[in-house]
Amino acid sequence: MLGQTVGISGTGFDPIPANNVVTINGEPLTVTAASPTQLEVTVPMLCLPEGTYDLLVSIGSITSAPLWVNVTPASFLDIAVGEQLIIPNPDDFCVQFDQATGSEEYLIGVQSTAEDVTSLTPVSVAGIVSSTGIVASRVKMPGETHPAGHVVATGLLHDASATRLRRHREVEASIRSFNRDNYEMLRSNRPAFAPITRSSAAIGPDVAVDDTLAIRVIRSDALICSEYDEITTVVRAMGDKSIWLEDVDNPAGGYQQSDFDSFVDRFDNVIYAADVAQFGPPTDDDGNGRIVMVITKEVNRRGSLGFTSSCDYAPRSAGNEGSNEGEVFYGETPDPNGIFGFAFDVEGALLFAPSIQAHELVHVIQIGQRFAAGGSFPAIWIGEGQASMGEEIVGFADEGRAPGQNLGFEAALNEDDPASTDWFSILFTDLAFYFGWDPISNGDVNGRTAGAPHECSFLDVGVDNPGPCVGGRDVYGTPWSLLRWLSDQYGSTYPGGEPGLQQDIISNDSHTGFELLEVLLGVPMDSLLAQWAAMLYVDDRLGGANPALTLTSWNLFDIFDGLITALHLQPDRVEFTNFANAASVRGGSSYYTIISGANRAATALEVAGDQGQTLPAAMQVWVVRLR
């Protein structure tokens, strides 16, 4: 009956169609034709479950006695366990469940596909139950009750380390915004800047250990590349792929020569090799065949662990005096007495040094290759997601692992070898923050923030990301999980494999964000977002789930099942009864609900705006059957 045109017989109808008001269950119908004894009405696609409802006809102040009519939806939800249905059209945001005696459970996602971190769409998710049938009872899924679990390991919750890392993320957010704006300015003036004509500012191929070199470091509050501090450095070590400089004014208690020798070995043979194999080679604008690694107190002053600067990819000139005309990384120095910021010793510096070097090398590759291709600066979330993948890829190489091994809790949290470098746990910590974990606001390791993940977003950083998630890390581990999932899903068939996909993301000269992935993969981004968002909950939770809803490199269920419940993705839970939930969904994110029960009556689940209006086109609904 829903969506059809039907006839109503009777007496006393007004021959003018508009003078006859017809409703079902209080919802108005459209009268298309009328006579004194016959009405023709169109029944809209009301979101009503299958059942019997009262039909009333009103003419002026006179209302008929109710006529009980049977309402039958055009179709019912019919998907197998582990399968997903994506509903892209907001006009169709009504999911119909027929009456059933067995127990069933479904994951519902209400998702914004807008690539806009400021986009926040209020939604309502309502359940309407037929007046016939048995009221449903909730059924727990296996694994819903979790053990006490572990807190994230290896110092990530240690006060000093956690504070340093949070501060670094905040600072990197401003650096990345600066790099983006400056890059676009340099690119717009490319004929004046390219090709680079090397000057004395560039560190050429003839540099040697113990040479003294002047280096310019962009200030933390710089708005243009002419705002810098000049430091004097000494070449401490050289390898085939790296040159290591140390600021002569660094505080006492810093790295020893043995540390620099170890840096060369690990960077050249592990970090550089793994990142380049995945993301392609860096440019070599300074002609020395290496990355210049500058260890300086100026990084400590800004609260960073390390950064790169787009200023270095153009020659020194008016407005770009801070350039060092080459591929340069700036890293923090140990500062045991906290003279230039946080106090930490060599051990504390080494805690983060390998992962920061792996991360920032990807930015070196991205900036150089994009500039060479003439393309716009990549979307912030792609840039940081790939750089976070750089940490993962180097970790795989360092530990003899590889993508596609479905690694679990012990590998992810470094529990299998706590004395080794912890490459991966930060990625899952970032996801936990996106899922709503909040150990920061009240100092409670079991703390949660309201509105996560649906009011948070991975699309931007810092002040540009107004979501409630704490930690400032939405844009790191969360887009990493998207890019990792895409590589797992499409890497085996993409030209050049997983590295081919990641390198094409970097070198593309026409697109920067959602559109870039859509063009490269030939799949609508809306579908990719829906599958990825569902995967974050479904992965390894269900036997026989659609492979598109799995992450083959990691076992997310095992990883988070080993952590305290506060770190989990926790959908709202409702039963097959009448209910109404409200939420707001930020660009790129999903509101998650699980609806479950046994012996249910026919039920309709309606997703609409906060006032019942049809949602905008950038919204979609997806459903995964869990049981």
C-alpha positions, 0 to 999 in steps of 0.5 A, spaced: 500 500 500 505 504 501 507 508 495 501 506 491 494 510 489 488 507 492 481 508 492 476 510 498 468 509 497 463 512 501 458 518 501 458 525 502 465 527 500 467 534 497 468 533 489 474 538 490 480 534 492 483 539 496 477 540 501 478 532 503 483 531 508 485 524 509 490 521 514 493 514 516 495 514 523 495 522 523 500 522 516 496 526 511 495 523 504 495 526 497 487 526 494 488 526 487 481 526 485 474 526 488 467 525 487 461 525 492 462 517 493 469 516 491 476 519 493 483 517 489 489 518 494 496 517 493 499 514 499 506 516 500 512 512 502 511 513 510 516 510 515 510 505 518 511 498 520 507 493 517 500 493 521 493 496 521 492 503 522 486 508 522 484 512 516 480 518 517 477 523 512 475 530 514 471 535 510 471 541 514 469 540 521 466 533 520 471 527 521 469 520 519 469 514 523 476 510 523 477 505 517 482 500 519 487 499 513 492 494 512 499 497 511 504 493 507 511 496 506 514 495 499 520 491 501 523 488 508 530 488 509 533 482 507 541 481 508 545 475 510 549 475 517 556 479 515 553 483 509 552 490 508 546 494 505 548 502 503 542 506 502 545 513 499 538 516 497 535 520 504 528 519 501 529 512 502 532 512 509 526 507 512 529 500 514 523 495 514 523 489 519 518 484 518 515 480 524 520 475 526 520 470 532 528 469 532 533 473 535 537 478 530 542 484 531 544 489 526 549 495 526 546 501 523 550 507 521 548 514 519 554 517 515 556 524 513 560 523 506 561 531 506 569 532 506 568 538 510 570 538 518 565 544 519 559 540 517 555 538 522 548 535 521 543 533 526 539 527 525 534 523 529 534 515 529 527 512 531 524 506 531 516 505 530 513 498 532 507 495 529 501 494 534 501 487 533 506 482 535 511 481 541 515 486 544 522 484 543 528 483 548 535 484 547 540 479 545 547 479 547 552 478 541 558 474 543 564 478 545 560 484 547 562 483 555 569 484 555 575 483 560 578 488 564 583 489 559 590 492 558 591 500 558 595 502 552 602 500 553 609 503 553 609 509 556 603 512 552 599 514 558 605 516 562 604 523 564 611 526 561 611 522 554 603 523 553 604 530 554 610 531 549 606 527 544 599 531 545 603 537 544 607 535 538 600 533 535 598 540 536 604 543 534 604 539 528 597 541 526 599 548 526 606 546 522 601 543 517 597 548 516 603 553 515 606 548 510 599 548 506 598 555 505 606 556 504 606 551 499 600 553 495 603 560 495 610 557 492 606 553 487 602 559 484 609 562 483 612 556 480 615 559 474 619 564 479 622 558 483 623 552 479 627 549 477 631 550 484 638 554 482 642 551 488 646 557 492 650 556 498 644 555 502 644 548 499 647 542 503 651 540 497 654 533 495 661 535 498 659 536 505 663 532 510 663 530 518 665 535 522 664 541 517 660 547 520 654 549 517 649 555 518 641 552 518 635 557 518 629 554 522 622 557 521 619 560 527 613 556 530 609 563 529 611 564 522 606 566 517 611 567 512 618 563 510 622 570 512 621 569 519 626 564 521 632 563 526 639 561 524 643 556 528 650 553 527 650 546 526 656 541 525 656 535 521 656 529 526 655 523 521 653 521 514 650 515 511 648 513 504 641 516 505 642 521 511 646 527 513 646 528 521 647 535 523 647 538 531 646 545 533 652 547 537 648 550 542 644 544 544 643 543 551 648 538 555 646 531 556 644 530 548 646 525 543 653 522 543 657 520 537 654 513 538 647 515 537 648 519 531 652 512 528 646 508 530 641 513 527 645 513 520 644 505 520 637 505 522 635 511 518 639 508 511 637 501 512 630 501 515 626 507 515 629 510 508 628 503 505 621 501 507 618 508 506 621 509 499 619 502 497 612 504 499 611 511 497 617 512 492 623 516 492 624 523 495 626 529 490 633 531 491 633 538 490 640 540 493 643 534 489 646 531 495 643 524 494 641 524 502 636 527 507 639 532 511 637 531 519 638 537 523 637 536 531 636 542 534 633 546 540 629 550 536 624 544 535 624 543 543 622 550 543 616 549 539 614 543 543 615 539 537 618 532 536 620 533 529 617 537 523 619 538 515 618 545 512 615 547 505 619 553 505 625 548 503 622 546 497 624 553 493 630 557 493 631 563 498 628 569 495 624 575 498 619 572 502 622 565 502 629 567 506 628 561 511 629 556 505 635 551 506 634 549 499 633 541 500 630 535 503 630 537 510 628 534 517 628 538 523 628 533 530 628 535 537 634 534 542 635 531 549 634 536 554 635 533 561 634 540 565 628 542 560 632 549 558 628 549 552 621 546 554 619 539 556 625 536 560 627 529 557 633 525 557 636 521 551 632 515 553 626 519 553 628 522 546 629 515 543 622 513 545 619 517 539 625 518 535 624 512 530 617 513 529 617 521 528 623 520 523 619 515 519 613 519 519 616 526 517 620 522 511 613 521 508 612 528 508 619 530 505 616 525 499 609 528 499 612 535 499 617 534 494 613 529 489 607 534 489 611 540 488 615 536 482 608 534 479 605 541 480 599 539 484 596 542 490 598 540 497 594 533 499 588 534 503 591 534 511 588 527 512 591 524 506 598 527 508 597 525 515 594 518 514 600 516 509 605 519 514 602 515 520 602 509 515 609 510 514 610 509 521 607 502 520 610 500 514 617 501 517 615 498 523 613 492 519 620 492 516 624 493 522 620 487 526 620 482 520 612 483 519 608 485 512 601 487 511 596 482 510 598 478 516 592 480 521 596 481 527 593 482 533 593 485 540 600 483 542 603 485 536 599 492 536 601 493 543 608 491 543 606 486 548 610 480 544 617 484 545 616 490 550 624 492 549 623 493 542 621 500 538 613 501 539 611 502 532 604 501 532 600 502 539 600 510 537 595 508 531 590 504 535 591 509 541 589 514 536 583 510 534 581 509 541 581 517 542 576 517 535 572 512 538 571 517 544 576 515 549 578 520 554 583 519 559 585 526 559 579 531 561 579 528 568 585 524 569 581 518 569 583 512 564 576 509 564 573 516 561 569 517 555 567 523 551 560 524 549 558 525 542 564 520 539 565 518 534 560 521 530 561 529 532 569 528 531 572 528 524 579 525 521 578 531 516 582 536 519 586 538 525 587 543 531 582 549 531 580 547 524 577 541 527 571 543 533 569 536 534 569 533 542 574 528 541 580 529 546 588 528 544 588 532 537 589 526 534 583 525 529 587 526 523 593 521 524 591 514 526 583 514 523 585 516 516 591 511 517 586 506 518 582 508 512 588 508 507 590 501 510 583 498 509 584 501 502 591 498 501 588 491 504 582 491 499 585 494 493 593 493 493 593 486 490 589 488 484 592 495 483 597 497 478 604 496 482 600 493 488 599 497 495 606 501 493 603 503 487 596 506 490 600 510 495 605 513 490 599 515 485 596 518 491 602 522 492 604 524 485 597 526 482 597 533 480 589 534 479 586 531 486 587 532 493 582 528 497 575 524 497 575 525 489 583 523 489 581 516 492 575 515 487 579 517 481 584 512 483 580 506 485 574 507 480 569 506 486 564 512 489 567 515 495 561 514 499 561 506 498 568 506 500 566 510 506 561 506 508 565 500 508 570 502 512 566 505 517 563 499 518 569 495 518 571 499 524 566 495 528 565 489 524 573 486 523 574 479 525 568 480 530 564 476 525 565 469 522 564 469 514 563 477 514 563 480 507 571 481 506 570 488 504 568 489 511 575 486 514 582 489 515 586 483 513 593 487 516 590 487 523 585 484 527 581 490 530 577 485 535 582 482 538 586 488 539 581 492 542 578 486 546 585 486 549 584 493 551 579 496 557 572 497 554 573 505 555 577 505 548 572 501 544 568 503 539 561 503 543 555 504 538 548 506 542 544 500 543 536 499 542 531 494 542 526 492 537 521 497 540 519 504 540 525 509 541 528 516 538 535 517 539 538 524 537 545 525 534 549 530 530 554 527 525 560 531 522 563 530 515 566 523 514 564 520 520 558 515 522 553 515 528 553 508 530 547 504 533 546 497 534 538 494 534 537 487 537 532 483 539 528 476 539 520 475 537 519 482 534 513 485 532 514 488 525 518 495 526 520 501 522 527 504 523 526 511 520 532 516 519 531 523 518 533 530 520 532 533 527 525 536 525 523 530 521 525 533 515 529 529 509 536 529 510 541 533 505 544 529 500 551 528 503 548 523 508 547 516 507 545 510 511 548 503 512 546 497 515 550 490 517 547 484 519 551 482 525 546 476 527 
